[in-house]
Amino acid sequence: MFEAKLSARLVALHDGTVGTPEVVEQIRDSHVLVPTAGGEPIAAELDGVEWIYAFSGAPALARFAKARGLGPEVPCLTVSGAQLLELAGAGLALDVAGPAPLLLPPGACR
């Protein structure tokens, strides 16, 4: 698995055994996969907020791709979690097609 510790922390968050601050620290210490289309990160907009999709590993990205009908090969970037958390004005949608998703709104980690 690409980032097994991050995936495990997300599950622990949903189980209530760790809090959001611990998960944010794990994100900062990890690398994530960010799917792209036309060289740009795939994102969604909701209520004026851009949410950048990111995934803890290939299995999580594959679930997302299947759910969105993107096909088996999705181009992606490997990005430092710390850098991704610093994007001004964007929220982070992590592992959204999996059993333990996390949404971090813009500025939640600063």
Number of C-alpha atoms within 10 A of each C-alpha: 10 16 18 12 16 23 25 14 22 27 19 17 19 15 11 10 9 14 14 17 12 14 21 20 15 20 25 19 14 18 23 27 24 24 22 15 11 7 10 12 16 15 19 13 11 7 5 9 14 17 21 21 23 29 30 25 20 15 14 23 27 19 17 22 17 12 11 10 9 11 11 11 9 15 14 19 15 13 14 15 20 18 11 19 21 16 13 10 12 20 25 22 20 26 25 18 18 17 12 18 17 19 15 17 16 18 13 13 15 7
